[in-house]
Every structure is written in C-alpha cells, then in structure tokens.
Amino acid sequence: MITFLKRLRLRLIWSWAGVVLAWKEEHSFRSWVWANLVSGGLALWLPLETAERALILALGVLVLAAELFNTAIERAVDYISEEPHPLAGRAKDAGSAAVAVTASFRATDHHQ
C-alpha cells in the first residue's frame, strides 16, 4: 500500500507540473481555462438541472484534456524535428482537430 501511495504522489506531482507548464506556455490552454471558469460559473448560477450542470462541467474538463493531448503531440513532433514535414503537419492538425471536435460538442450543449 505504501508503494502505491508513493507512486500516486509522484503521478500527481508530474501531472500538476504538466498543467502548470501548459498554463505558462500555451495561450490556447489558458483561453480554455478561462472559458471553463465562465461557463462553469454560469452552469452553477443558472437554473439548470443537476445533469445539465454536470454535463457542462464534464465537457469543459474534456476540452482541457484534449488541449493537453494536442500540446503533447505538438511538443513531441517539434522535439523530433523542427523541419516542416507533411506527416508532422498532419499530426499537429489531427491534434488541433481533436480539440475542435471536443469543443464543438461543448458548444452545442444547451438547455432545451
């Protein structure tokens, strides 16, 4: 059990370091955080059902996760080579598309 707790602690430290780095270096991540704070605040303030609030908050977290995956893809591609290559561009475009698809689900979520 102690080994599990030590590993869990390290995972939390590394994960938080990734979030902090994304906050410092990625404008898009910061933009999504602010958008989530606004939409999350509205979700809690507006007269919505519990399930609707949960969906808005969960989709916001999902967009942040997609943005972090996109950041990881971009950094890995740039680490391998900074020279333009069609496959590198496709990888980066796919990461960006993942964020856009995730965000579009968030944007279409609305109270009926």
C-alpha positions, 0 to 999 in steps of 0.5 A, a space after each residue: 500500500 505504501 508503494 502505491 501511495 508513493 507512486 500516486 504522489 509522484 503521478 500527481 506531482 508530474 501531472 500538476 507540473 504538466 498543467 502548470 507548464 501548459 498554463 505558462 506556455 500555451 495561450 490556447 490552454 489558458 483561453 480554455 481555462 478561462 472559458 471553463 471558469 465562465 461557463 462553469 460559473 454560469 452552469 452553477 448560477 443558472 437554473 439548470 438541472 443537476 445533469 445539465 450542470 454536470 454535463 457542462 462541467 464534464 465537457 469543459 474538463 474534456 476540452 482541457 484534456 484534449 488541449 493537453 493531448 494536442 500540446 503533447 503531440 505538438 511538443 513531441 513532433 517539434 522535439 523530433 524535428 523542427 523541419 516542416 514535414 507533411 506527416 508532422 503537419 498532419 499530426 499537429 492538425 489531427 491534434 488541433 482537430 481533436 480539440 475542435 471536435 471536443 469543443 464543438 460538442 461543448 458548444 452545442 450543449 444547451 438547455 432545451 
